[in-house]
Structures are given as C-alpha cells and as structure tokens.
Amino acid sequence: MPSATAGREVPLHRLAHARAGDKGDRLNLALFAYEPQHYQALVAQVTEERVLALFAHRGASRVRRYLMPGLCGMNLVIDDVLQGGVNGALNLDGHGKTLSFLLLGMSVVTE
C-alpha cells in the first residue's frame, strides 16, 4: 500500500479497501483501513451524509453506518441505490462490486 502524507487530500483507496454485497435494492459496503492510524480519519470523513451525497445520483435514499473499531472498519448500508436491484435494473453491472469503486474514489484528508 502506498504511504499517505498527513494533511494531504488523497482518494480513499489510498487508505482503505472495500468489500461489497447487494441484496434487492440495498447495497452493503464494508470499508477497512489498511493501517490502524488512518481509522479515525475514515470515521471522521466517511460519514452517512457524505456517502449519501456520493450515491445521490443513483437514487440512494438512506445510508446507515456501523462502526467496527476492533477491525478498523465500518459497514455502510445504502438503500435504494441499485435502481431496482441486480435482476431488475436496466443498467449493466451497476451493483455492489462496481459501486465500491465509487466509494473508494471519494477524497479524504490524511491525519
């Protein structure tokens, strides 16, 4: 993993990795810091509000965030983001694995 300099704006993928899952029209994104020292920056900046704004163009209606401090991670549950679900959406490959890269492109400031 490339190092990140404190106080610098970087894409989230420099500090964390994600796993994704989808069920119906709900997306589940688990985000884990590569290094424990970056976890608090993720908690402060990867908020429900920012994630909802990031996915607003896809019709997301709600984001719930569940912190997992023992794993230096969080679980984000995003409602109504899959445009009807994997089997019902007209778009190509618009489900969890693809959308995790949208999250990982979010800008954060390192601590």
C-alpha positions as CSV (number, residue, x, y, z in Angstrom):
1,M,0.0,0.0,0.0
2,P,1.4,3.4,-0.9
3,S,2.0,5.7,2.0
4,A,-0.1,8.8,2.6
5,T,1.4,12.1,3.9
6,A,-0.5,13.7,6.8
7,G,-2.8,16.6,5.9
8,R,-2.9,15.7,2.2
9,E,-6.1,15.1,0.2
10,V,-6.0,11.6,-1.3
11,P,-8.5,9.2,-2.8
12,L,-10.0,6.9,-0.2
13,H,-8.4,3.8,-1.9
14,R,-5.0,5.1,-0.6
15,L,-6.1,4.5,3.0
16,A,-8.7,1.7,2.8
17,H,-10.1,-1.2,0.8
18,A,-13.7,-2.3,0.5
19,R,-15.9,-5.4,0.1
20,A,-19.4,-5.2,-1.3
21,G,-22.6,-7.2,-1.3
22,D,-26.0,-6.5,-2.7
23,K,-29.5,-7.8,-2.0
24,G,-32.5,-6.5,-3.7
25,D,-32.1,-2.7,-3.9
26,R,-29.8,-2.5,-0.9
27,L,-26.0,-2.2,-1.1
28,N,-23.7,-3.3,1.7
29,L,-20.2,-1.8,1.6
30,A,-17.6,-2.8,4.2
31,L,-14.6,-0.4,4.4
32,F,-11.4,-1.3,6.2
33,A,-8.4,0.9,6.9
34,Y,-5.1,-0.5,5.6
35,E,-3.3,1.0,8.7
36,P,-4.9,1.4,12.1
37,Q,-3.6,5.0,12.4
38,H,-5.9,6.0,9.5
39,Y,-9.1,4.6,11.0
40,Q,-10.1,7.8,12.9
41,A,-9.8,9.9,9.7
42,L,-12.1,7.4,8.0
43,V,-14.6,7.7,10.9
44,A,-14.5,11.5,10.7
45,Q,-14.8,11.8,7.0
46,V,-16.7,8.8,5.6
47,T,-20.0,9.9,7.1
48,E,-23.5,8.8,6.3
49,E,-24.1,12.3,4.9
50,R,-21.1,12.2,2.5
51,V,-21.8,8.7,1.3
52,L,-25.5,9.6,0.7
53,A,-24.4,12.6,-1.3
54,L,-21.9,10.5,-3.3
55,F,-24.6,8.0,-4.3
56,A,-27.5,10.5,-4.7
57,H,-27.3,10.4,-8.5
58,R,-28.3,6.7,-8.3
59,G,-31.4,7.4,-6.2
60,A,-30.0,6.4,-2.8
61,S,-32.4,7.3,0.0
62,R,-30.6,6.4,3.2
63,V,-27.2,5.4,4.5
64,R,-26.6,3.7,7.8
65,R,-23.1,3.3,9.1
66,Y,-22.0,0.7,11.6
67,L,-18.5,1.2,13.1
68,M,-16.2,-1.8,13.6
69,P,-13.3,-0.3,15.6
70,G,-11.8,-3.7,16.5
71,L,-11.3,-4.3,12.8
72,C,-10.5,-0.7,11.9
73,G,-13.5,-0.7,9.6
74,M,-17.1,0.2,9.1
75,N,-20.1,-1.2,7.3
76,L,-22.2,1.1,5.1
77,V,-25.8,0.0,4.2
78,I,-27.2,2.1,1.4
79,D,-30.9,1.8,0.5
80,D,-32.4,2.3,-3.0
81,V,-29.1,2.6,-4.7
82,L,-29.3,-0.4,-7.1
83,Q,-32.0,1.0,-9.3
84,G,-34.4,-1.9,-8.7
85,G,-31.8,-4.5,-7.8
86,V,-29.3,-6.6,-9.8
87,N,-32.0,-8.5,-11.6
88,G,-34.4,-5.6,-12.1
89,A,-32.1,-2.8,-13.1
90,L,-31.7,-1.9,-16.8
91,N,-28.1,-0.8,-16.4
92,L,-25.1,-3.0,-17.0
93,D,-23.2,-4.2,-13.9
94,G,-24.5,-1.5,-11.6
95,H,-24.3,-3.5,-8.4
96,G,-22.1,-3.8,-5.4
97,K,-18.6,-4.6,-6.7
98,T,-18.8,-1.8,-9.2
99,L,-20.2,0.7,-6.8
100,S,-17.5,0.0,-4.2
101,F,-15.0,1.7,-6.6
102,L,-17.2,4.9,-6.5
103,L,-16.8,4.9,-2.7
104,L,-13.0,4.3,-2.9
105,G,-12.7,7.3,-5.2
106,M,-14.0,9.7,-2.5
107,S,-11.5,12.3,-1.4
108,V,-10.3,12.2,2.2
109,V,-7.6,14.2,4.1
110,T,-5.0,12.2,5.9
111,E,-4.2,12.7,9.5
